[in-house]
């Protein structure tokens, strides 16, 4: 049996089955990516809900695994060379799991780097920009009288939606074949609904994006993952 006792996080969120991948997350856009991947790849895991409150994400136990105090994070008890591996950062985890399973990261080097390219597009572009849009349009930043920041992120969200819509012309998935890039991207596209920003970003005009989200959510593994990570009372 794997020994996870060296991981401080195990003291606060103890593993019931230490042979399984331990997932520490919350159902935000970033937090959904990893259960999507685990379900699609058929990798067994144990889910630990880590709330976004400081008492959780800034606790010594969580920081010991994720020093940037952000979800998600994982421990794979059967990591490289059979040794347990802890990882944080959703993009890094997605690449690791794709390599571990041999799935959803392309069938050759060309396809692999195409997938990683679009994964980085989400990580560096869509995620941060949509997050800022949410802050300045729905949350605390919306109270600012100066519209400069709000307008900046609305326009950037429109630009990014157009990039996605154009890339999807004539194909079902962002990198060609279904991949971890889709698992990363779709939850952030859906965040515009949570931010109540669909109308202001002209979301309805991006018809390829609409169909893309519907295709993604119709996948059985995606439905199962969403059930697993539903917010626990």
N, C-alpha and C positions, 0 to 999 in steps of 0.2 A: 504493500500500500504506500502511496506517495506521502511524503512527509512535508506538510506545508507549515509546520510550526515555526520555521525561520521567517515567515512572512508576518509582519506585525499586524497587517489588516485582518488576519485570520482570528485575532483575539476579539475584534468587534463584530465581524461578520463571519462566524465560524463555518467552515465547509462541512456539509452533511455527508457528502461523498467526495473525499479528496482525490479520487481518481478522475474526476470530471474537470473540464475547464471551468474555472470560477470567473463569472462575469459580474462586475460591479458597475451598475448603470442606473439610469432613470430615463423614462420615455420622452426625452427631448429629441430633436433631429439627430444630434450626434449620438445620443444614447440608444437610438433605434438601430443604427447601422450594424452593430455587432451581432445582436440577436438575429437580424435579417441574414447576415452571412452564416452564422452558426447553423441556422435552420436550413438554409439553402445547401450548405455543404454536408449536412448530415452529421455534424459534430455534436456530441452530447455535452451539455453544460449545466451548470447550476447558477441560477440567477439570484443576485443579491441587490435589492433596491437600495440605492444610496441617494438620499434626497439632496436637493441643491442647497439646503440650509448650511450655514457655517458649522453647525454642530456635527455635520457629517463630512462635508467635503474639505473642511479645514481641520478635521480631527487628526491627531498624530498618526492614527492607524491608517487613515486613507492617504495622507500625505506620504507615508512610507512607501506606497506603491505608485501614487500619482502626485509627484511633487508640485505640479502646476495646479493642483486642487480642482481638476476638471474630470468629469466622467466622459467616456467610459474607461475602464481599465480591466485587465484580465490577469489571471494566473493560469498558465498551462502546466499541469503537473508532469506532463510528458513532452517537455520542450526539446530543443536540439540536444543531441547526445543523451537523451533520456533524462536530462536534468530539468527541474521546474524552472519556468521562465515567467517573470512578471513584465507586463507591458502597459504603457499608457499611450495616449494619442490615437484617435480612431483610425486615421489613415495608416499608421504603422501597424495597428492591429489587423486591419483588413488585409494588408499585403502579407503579413505573417500567416494568417489563417488560410489565405488563398494558396500560398506556397505549401503550407502543411497539408492541405487537402488535395492540391493539384487541380483546383477548380476555379473558374471565374476570373482568371488573370491571363487569358490568352493561351493559344496552343503552340506558340513559337515566340521568339524574341521580339519580332516586329509587333505582334498582337499584344504582347506583355507591356511594351512601352507605350503603346497606344492607350491601353487601359490605365496605366499609371498616369499618363498625361491628363486624362479626363478626371481621374481621381484628384490630382493636384489642382485642377481647375475648380473643383468643388471646395477643396480644402483652403485654397488661397483666395478664391474669388467669391463664389456663391455663398458659402457659409459666413465669412466675416462681413460681407456687404449686406446680406439679408439680415444678419444679426444687428447691424448698426441701423438698418431701416426700421426694424422693430423697436429699437430704443428711441429713435427720434420721431417715429410716427405714432406709436401706441403707448409707449411707456414714459419714463421721466422726461426724456428729451422733448416730448411733444409739447411740453409747457413752455418751451423757449419761444420768445416772440420772433427772434431772427430766424427766418425760414431757410437760411443757407444750408445748414447741415441736412435738414429734412429733404430739401429739394435735391441735394447731391445724391443721397442714398436712394431716393425714389427713381431718379434718372439712371443711376447705376444698376438698380434692380431691373429696370426695363431693358437696359443694354444686355445684361446677362441672360435674361429670358429670351431675348432675340438670338443670342449665340446658341442657346440650347435648342430653340425652335428650328433654327437653320440647320444645325447639326443633325437633327432628327428627320429632316426631309428625306423621304425614301428609305428610311431604316427604322427598326423598332427600338434599338438600344443605343445609348450615347456613344459607345466605342465600337459599334458594329454588332458584336455578339454580347449577350447578356453577361454582366460582369460586376465586380465589386464597385466599379464606378457608378453604376446605377443604384446600388444599395446605399451609396453615400449621397447621391444627388437628390433622389426623389424626396426623402424626408425634409430636405431644405426647401424644395419647391413647394411642398405642402405647408411649410411654415408661414407662407404668405396669408393663408387662411387664418391661422392663429393670430397673426399680426394685424388682421383686418385690413390688409393692404392690397387685396386683389384688384379692387376697382381703381385705386390710384396708380397701380402699375400696369393698367390696361391688360390684365391677365387674360381676359376673354379672347383677345385677338390672337393669342399664341396657341393655335389649334393643335399643333403637333405635340406641344407640352401636355395639353389636356389628355390626349389619347395615350401618351407615354405614361402618365400617372395612373390611368385606368388599367393599362396592361400590367403595370408593376403590382398594383394592389390586388389584381385578380390571381396572382400566384399563390398556391396553397401554403408554401413556406412562409410567405410574408404575412398571411392571415394568422398562421400559427404563432409566429414571433410576436405579433401585436397582442395576441391573447396572453402570452407568457409575461410580457413586460407591462401589462396594464397596471396602473397605479394601485398599490396596495393600501388598504385603509389603515 
